Amino acid sequence: MSEHPIHPRPRRRAWLSGCATLLLSALASPILAEERSAEHILQAADAIRNPPGSFSVRLQLTEYRQGRQSANSALIVYARPSPDSGQYRNLVQFVAPARDAGKLMLRNGADLWFYDPSSRASVRISPQQRLLGQASNGDVMTTQLARDYRAEKVGRETLKDGEGAQRDSLHLRLTALREDVSYARVDLWVDAADDRPVMARYFSAEDRLLKTAYFRRYETTLGRLRPTETVIIDGLDGGWVTVMRSAEYATREVPEAWLQRDYLPRFRAQ
């Protein structure tokens, strides 16, 4: 009887090839994740926080002092990317409480304006100025952090997220590229698996911790999972907390006229 060489059967060969592919992918994925630049990771986190193109969203701000609700406010934010810089321009309409209804904030580039219909006057304000509790004017504006900050990787860490779960996270340190941004430095943690923002700490130019924010309650909106609640805690008083909830996301055209200071007295929500 003649001897024949033993060859794997076609199905066996395919199975072995598939296992090898899976093994290589498993080994390669963590390396690829670590090799990504800090800028790439920050851009991915920005894309999760902010829908692409022009949109509107309703924000509900609730302030708590030592566990008791002390104030609240409702806003509608209209955001549109600038064709030049790609950074968002924002028109913010105050909805509640009644005493603030109709007031507006406009951010176009480095300029931030507040408009009061009772006086029909617009005044220049700062993005660092507090709006309600721990939420500043800049916090309610849609922004691309990758366009305002230089990012560097600090390392990979495990931390507890805003819902109490342990998360394998990438720690980024963001340094402001200009003086007109809301914070001089931001430490941002994103999920190592999918770049979802988990937590951020915001610092002054004197390197003083101003606040800590947790991004949570991810829900599918405008095509992908996004955080719908941000819990902001004062840097000195842990009992001073502001919760910012987002809802009613909608893709919509934001007219160029809405983003001009001279148009504020004529603005009418649609």
Disulfide bonds with the S-S distance in Angstrom:
none
